[in-house]
């Protein structure tokens, strides 16, 4: 399960260990063998939607480039001035993360400042445009606003001075005094992301701007909180081998969401405070959290979703004795890419929910565990929310 995003906030929200690790990764992103090169373009997008990638390291013996959506790296060939190059197959219009593999080491593109922010795994980004603007592009339509909030958490473990954060998207022409409150979607990020994952990489604000402008989604508020109950859970992928650690992280996050974030949002924004006006979904770790919170608190959420959810960690015991009649969900929507390593536990989880009597909208699309899939998932889920 590959994780997903980080942008340093203006207040500390991570332990010193994580910041130190991030700094070391930055130092290692440019290899010692790299030299100043003649001017060249490190990612060149062609009219046929192929992309030529270039990387300079005269001392390297083997270089490849990993591109989102491709299982294996593309081998690169060494040319003059130690510049390696390779051209991808034609790509569908989208925003792609990529990174170079230099003699077995992962390296960012030093000539590209568009970096996917992430606590543990970073890559650089290149946009392959389509003939017309895509749903996640910034179109010439009214735009909503993304707000960044900080607060002191008494629940989340491992935050320096208890400082946590969340982002809030308000739709275009947000009116804090309108008669009817806005419905609210709690949108959760994946493991190794920060609270800005859905805006910095997932383009959630642009997706909603465009859906609302096209009349395909109701104007809604989106809340994107920091998704950890224990910050130590993100120190290494081995955390996922300990079901106890997984469950503690989910339990503490659930408490922080319901007792800290939701009350703050409801005091700061003109949002619905009933179950029919609240939805929750998330990707990967956030999918596990959203399904757990949504299914165990149907009095608070009538719309529940999970995207490539990190199932398979004894969550059925944590969910307890679910009753679909009592839950009375308006929508239970679970999606996963067919090439994702999590497809099997997601299929098993869906069958288990159906055996309990739940009606599940199960979605499978081509794709792996990445933002290409999750942006598409959100673009199809959001229009279904809060419909009569």
C-alpha positions as CSV (number, residue, x, y, z in Angstrom):
1,X,0.0,0.0,0.0
2,X,1.8,3.1,-1.2
3,X,1.2,6.3,0.7
4,X,0.5,9.8,-0.4
5,X,1.3,13.8,0.9
6,X,3.0,16.7,3.0
7,X,3.3,20.5,2.9
8,X,5.0,22.1,5.9
9,X,2.5,24.2,7.8
10,X,3.2,27.5,9.5
11,X,2.9,25.7,12.9
12,X,4.6,22.4,13.8
13,X,2.3,19.4,13.7
14,X,4.9,16.6,13.5
15,X,7.5,15.2,15.8
16,X,11.1,16.3,15.5
17,X,11.9,12.8,14.2
18,X,9.6,13.3,11.2
19,X,11.0,16.8,10.4
20,X,14.6,15.4,10.7
21,X,13.7,12.5,8.3
22,X,12.1,15.0,5.9
23,X,15.3,17.1,5.9
24,X,17.5,14.1,5.3
25,X,15.3,13.0,2.4
26,X,15.7,16.5,0.9
27,X,19.5,16.3,1.2
28,X,19.5,13.0,-0.5
29,X,17.2,14.0,-3.4
30,X,20.2,15.1,-5.5
31,X,22.9,12.5,-5.9
32,X,26.6,13.4,-5.4
33,X,27.4,12.4,-9.0
34,X,25.0,15.0,-10.4
35,X,26.7,18.0,-12.1
36,X,25.5,21.3,-13.5
37,X,24.2,20.5,-16.9
38,X,23.6,22.5,-20.0
39,X,20.0,23.8,-20.1
40,X,17.6,20.9,-20.8
41,X,14.0,20.1,-20.1
42,X,13.6,17.4,-17.6
43,X,10.0,16.6,-18.6
44,X,8.8,17.4,-22.1
45,X,5.1,16.7,-22.9
46,X,4.5,16.1,-26.6
47,X,1.4,16.7,-28.7
48,X,0.7,12.9,-28.8
49,X,0.6,12.9,-24.9
50,X,3.9,11.0,-24.6
51,X,6.4,12.5,-22.1
52,X,10.2,12.5,-22.5
53,X,11.9,12.5,-19.1
54,X,15.6,13.6,-18.7
55,X,17.9,13.3,-15.8
56,X,21.6,14.1,-15.5
57,X,24.1,12.0,-13.6
58,X,27.4,11.2,-15.4
59,X,28.4,8.7,-12.8
60,X,25.3,6.6,-12.8
61,X,25.3,3.2,-14.3
62,X,21.5,2.5,-14.5
63,X,18.7,5.0,-14.5
64,X,14.9,4.5,-14.8
65,X,11.8,6.6,-14.3
66,X,8.8,5.6,-12.3
67,X,5.5,7.1,-13.5
68,X,2.1,6.9,-11.8
69,X,0.0,4.2,-13.2
70,X,2.9,2.1,-14.6
71,X,3.9,-1.0,-12.7
72,X,7.5,-1.0,-13.8
73,X,10.0,1.9,-14.3
74,X,10.9,3.0,-17.8
75,X,14.5,2.3,-18.6
76,X,16.5,5.4,-19.6
77,X,19.4,5.7,-22.0
78,X,22.6,7.7,-21.3
79,X,23.4,10.4,-23.8
80,X,25.9,13.3,-24.0
81,X,26.8,15.3,-20.9
82,X,25.6,12.4,-18.7
83,X,22.0,13.2,-19.5
84,X,19.7,10.1,-19.4
85,X,16.4,10.1,-21.3
86,X,13.3,8.0,-22.0
87,X,10.0,8.6,-23.5
88,X,6.8,7.2,-22.0
89,X,3.9,5.7,-24.0
90,X,0.9,8.0,-24.7
91,X,-0.7,8.9,-21.4
92,X,-4.3,9.8,-20.6
93,X,-4.8,13.5,-19.7
94,X,-4.0,13.7,-16.0
95,X,-1.5,14.9,-13.4
96,X,1.2,12.3,-13.0
97,X,3.7,11.8,-10.2
98,X,7.1,10.5,-11.2
99,X,10.5,9.9,-9.7
100,X,13.9,8.7,-11.0
101,X,15.6,5.5,-9.9
102,X,19.3,6.0,-10.0
103,X,21.4,2.9,-9.3
104,X,18.7,1.6,-7.1
105,X,18.0,4.8,-5.3
106,X,14.9,6.9,-5.6
107,X,15.6,10.5,-6.7
108,X,13.4,13.5,-7.2
109,X,13.7,15.6,-10.4
110,X,16.0,18.4,-9.3
111,X,14.8,20.6,-12.2
112,X,11.1,20.4,-11.3
113,X,9.7,22.3,-8.3
114,X,6.3,20.7,-8.5
115,X,6.7,18.2,-5.7
116,X,3.9,16.0,-4.3
117,X,4.2,16.8,-0.6
118,X,4.5,13.6,1.6
119,X,5.9,12.7,4.9
120,X,7.7,9.5,3.6
121,X,7.3,9.3,-0.1
122,X,7.6,12.2,-2.5
123,X,7.6,12.6,-6.2
124,X,7.6,15.3,-8.8
125,X,4.5,16.1,-10.9
126,X,3.9,16.6,-14.6
127,X,0.6,17.5,-16.2
128,X,-0.5,15.9,-19.4
129,X,-3.3,18.1,-20.8
130,X,-6.2,17.0,-22.7
131,X,-7.9,18.6,-25.7
132,X,-10.4,20.1,-23.3
133,X,-9.9,21.0,-19.6
134,X,-10.2,18.0,-17.2
135,X,-12.4,18.0,-14.1
136,X,-9.4,18.5,-11.8
137,X,-8.1,21.5,-13.8
138,X,-8.6,25.1,-12.8
139,X,-11.3,26.1,-15.2
140,X,-12.8,29.5,-15.9
141,X,-15.7,29.0,-13.4
142,X,-16.5,30.5,-10.0
143,X,-14.1,29.1,-7.4
144,X,-14.5,28.2,-3.8
145,X,-12.0,29.0,-1.1
146,X,-9.7,26.7,0.9
147,X,-9.2,27.7,4.5
148,X,-6.5,26.4,6.9
149,X,-7.2,26.0,10.6
150,X,-5.1,25.1,13.6
151,X,-6.2,23.9,16.9
152,X,-4.9,22.2,20.1
153,X,-5.8,18.5,20.2
154,X,-6.2,16.7,23.5
155,X,-6.7,13.4,21.8
156,X,-4.1,12.9,19.1
157,X,-0.8,11.5,20.4
158,X,2.6,12.7,19.5
159,X,1.8,16.3,18.2
160,X,4.3,18.9,19.4
161,X,2.3,21.1,21.9
162,X,-0.8,19.3,20.7
163,X,-1.0,21.4,17.5
164,X,-3.2,19.8,14.8
165,X,-4.8,21.2,11.7
166,X,-7.6,20.8,9.1
167,X,-8.6,22.4,5.8
168,X,-12.1,23.6,4.9
169,X,-13.3,24.1,1.3
170,X,-16.3,26.5,1.0
171,X,-18.1,26.5,-2.3
172,X,-18.4,29.5,-4.6
173,X,-20.6,32.3,-3.3
174,X,-20.6,30.7,0.2
175,X,-23.2,32.5,2.2
176,X,-22.9,32.1,6.0
177,X,-26.4,33.7,6.4
178,X,-28.4,31.7,3.9
179,X,-31.5,30.0,5.3
180,X,-30.5,26.4,4.6
181,X,-27.2,25.2,6.0
182,X,-24.7,23.6,3.6
183,X,-24.2,19.9,3.6
184,X,-20.7,18.8,4.7
185,X,-18.3,16.1,3.4
186,X,-15.6,14.9,5.7
187,X,-12.8,13.9,3.3
188,X,-9.9,11.9,4.7
189,X,-6.4,11.5,3.3
190,X,-4.2,8.4,3.2
191,X,-1.3,7.1,5.2
192,X,1.8,9.5,5.1
193,X,-0.4,12.3,3.8
194,X,-1.0,15.5,5.7
195,X,-4.2,17.4,6.0
196,X,-3.6,19.1,2.7
197,X,-3.3,15.9,0.7
198,X,-6.7,16.3,-1.0
199,X,-6.0,19.9,-2.1
200,X,-2.2,19.8,-2.8
201,X,-2.4,16.6,-4.9
202,X,-6.0,15.5,-5.2
203,X,-7.3,18.8,-6.6
204,X,-10.5,18.3,-4.6
205,X,-11.3,22.0,-4.6
206,X,-11.1,22.2,-8.4
207,X,-13.1,19.0,-8.8
208,X,-15.9,20.5,-6.7
209,X,-15.7,23.9,-8.4
210,X,-16.2,22.2,-11.8
211,X,-18.9,19.8,-10.7
212,X,-20.9,22.6,-9.0
213,X,-20.5,24.9,-12.1
214,X,-21.7,22.0,-14.3
215,X,-24.8,21.5,-12.1
216,X,-23.6,18.0,-11.3
217,X,-23.0,18.4,-7.5
218,X,-24.8,20.4,-4.9
219,X,-22.8,23.2,-3.3
220,X,-21.2,21.6,-0.2
221,X,-18.5,22.3,2.3
222,X,-15.5,19.8,2.5
223,X,-13.6,19.3,5.7
224,X,-10.1,17.7,5.4
225,X,-8.6,17.0,8.8
226,X,-5.2,15.6,9.8
227,X,-6.0,11.9,9.8
228,X,-3.9,10.3,12.5
229,X,-4.7,9.3,16.1
230,X,-1.1,8.6,16.9
231,X,1.7,10.4,15.0
232,X,4.0,7.4,15.6
233,X,1.8,5.4,13.3
234,X,3.3,7.2,10.3
235,X,7.0,6.6,11.2
236,X,7.2,3.4,9.1
237,X,5.2,1.0,7.0
238,X,5.7,-1.7,9.7
239,X,2.8,-0.1,11.6
240,X,0.4,-1.8,9.3
241,X,1.7,-5.2,10.4
242,X,0.4,-4.6,13.9
243,X,-3.4,-4.7,14.0
244,X,-3.4,-3.3,17.5
245,X,-1.6,-0.2,16.3
246,X,-3.9,0.1,13.3
247,X,-7.0,-0.1,15.6
248,X,-5.5,2.4,18.1
249,X,-4.8,4.9,15.4
250,X,-8.3,4.6,14.0
251,X,-9.9,4.8,17.4
252,X,-8.0,7.9,18.5
253,X,-8.6,9.6,15.1
254,X,-12.3,8.8,15.4
255,X,-12.4,10.5,18.8
256,X,-10.5,13.5,17.6
257,X,-12.8,13.9,14.5
258,X,-16.1,13.6,16.4
259,X,-15.2,15.5,19.6
260,X,-12.8,18.1,18.3
261,X,-13.0,18.7,14.6
262,X,-16.7,18.4,13.9
263,X,-17.7,20.7,16.8
264,X,-15.2,23.3,15.7
265,X,-16.4,23.1,12.1
266,X,-20.1,23.4,13.2
267,X,-19.3,26.5,15.2
268,X,-17.2,28.2,12.5
269,X,-19.2,27.4,9.4
270,X,-22.9,27.3,8.3
271,X,-23.1,23.5,8.0
272,X,-25.8,21.0,8.5
273,X,-25.8,19.3,11.9
274,X,-28.0,16.3,11.1
275,X,-27.0,13.0,9.6
276,X,-28.7,13.6,6.3
277,X,-26.4,16.6,5.8
278,X,-23.2,14.9,6.7
279,X,-21.0,12.5,4.5
280,X,-17.7,10.9,5.2
281,X,-15.2,9.2,2.9
282,X,-11.5,8.8,2.5
283,X,-8.7,7.0,0.7
284,X,-6.6,4.1,1.9
285,X,-6.0,4.7,5.6
286,X,-8.7,7.4,5.4
287,X,-11.0,4.8,3.7
288,X,-10.6,2.5,6.7
289,X,-11.3,5.4,9.0
290,X,-14.3,6.7,7.1
291,X,-16.0,3.3,6.9
292,X,-15.3,2.6,10.6
293,X,-16.6,6.0,11.7
294,X,-19.5,6.1,9.3
295,X,-20.8,2.6,10.0
296,X,-20.5,2.8,13.8
297,X,-22.0,6.3,13.9
298,X,-25.0,6.2,11.6
299,X,-26.7,8.8,13.8
300,X,-24.1,11.3,12.5
301,X,-23.5,10.2,8.9
302,X,-26.1,9.1,6.3
303,X,-23.6,9.0,3.4
304,X,-20.5,6.8,3.8
305,X,-17.7,5.9,1.3
306,X,-14.3,4.3,1.1
307,X,-11.7,4.6,-1.7
308,X,-9.1,1.9,-1.9
309,X,-9.7,1.4,1.8
310,X,-7.0,-0.2,3.9
311,X,-9.1,-3.1,4.9
312,X,-7.8,-6.5,6.2
313,X,-6.7,-5.5,9.7
314,X,-9.3,-7.2,11.8
315,X,-11.7,-4.3,11.3
316,X,-14.8,-6.5,11.4
317,X,-14.3,-7.0,15.1
318,X,-14.0,-3.3,15.6
319,X,-17.2,-2.7,13.7
320,X,-19.2,-4.8,16.1
321,X,-22.8,-5.9,15.5
322,X,-23.9,-3.7,12.6
323,X,-27.6,-3.3,11.9
324,X,-28.4,-2.0,8.4
325,X,-31.9,-1.1,9.4
326,X,-30.7,1.0,12.2
327,X,-28.0,2.5,10.1
328,X,-30.5,3.5,7.4
329,X,-27.7,4.8,5.2
330,X,-28.6,6.9,2.2
331,X,-25.4,5.7,0.4
332,X,-22.7,3.2,1.1
333,X,-20.1,3.6,-1.7
334,X,-16.9,1.5,-1.8
335,X,-14.4,1.8,-4.7
336,X,-11.0,0.3,-5.5
337,X,-8.7,0.0,-8.5
338,X,-8.5,-3.5,-10.0
339,X,-4.6,-3.3,-10.0
340,X,-4.5,-2.2,-6.4
341,X,-3.0,-4.7,-3.8
342,X,-6.1,-3.8,-1.7
343,X,-8.6,-5.1,-4.2
344,X,-9.0,-8.5,-2.5
345,X,-9.6,-7.2,1.0
346,X,-12.0,-4.6,-0.4
347,X,-14.0,-7.3,-2.2
348,X,-14.0,-9.4,0.9
349,X,-15.2,-6.4,3.0
350,X,-18.0,-5.6,0.5
351,X,-19.2,-9.2,0.7
352,X,-19.1,-9.2,4.5
353,X,-21.2,-6.0,4.5
354,X,-23.7,-7.5,2.1
355,X,-23.9,-10.6,4.3
356,X,-24.9,-8.3,7.1
357,X,-27.7,-6.9,5.0
358,X,-26.2,-3.7,3.8
359,X,-26.8,-2.4,0.3
360,X,-23.3,-1.5,-1.1
361,X,-22.5,0.4,-4.3
362,X,-19.3,-1.4,-5.3
363,X,-17.1,0.3,-7.8
364,X,-14.1,-1.2,-9.5
365,X,-12.0,0.8,-12.0
366,X,-8.8,0.2,-13.8
367,X,-5.8,1.5,-11.8
368,X,-3.4,1.1,-9.0
369,X,-3.1,2.7,-5.5
370,X,-2.6,6.3,-6.6
371,X,-4.2,9.7,-7.1
372,X,-5.2,8.9,-10.7
373,X,-7.8,6.5,-9.2
374,X,-8.8,8.7,-6.3
375,X,-9.4,11.9,-8.2
376,X,-11.7,9.8,-10.5
377,X,-13.4,8.3,-7.5
378,X,-14.2,11.7,-6.0
379,X,-15.5,13.0,-9.3
380,X,-18.1,10.2,-9.4
381,X,-19.0,10.1,-5.7
382,X,-19.5,13.8,-5.1
383,X,-22.5,14.1,-7.5
384,X,-24.3,11.3,-5.6
385,X,-24.0,13.1,-2.2
386,X,-26.9,15.0,-0.6
387,X,-29.3,14.2,-3.5
388,X,-33.0,13.9,-2.6
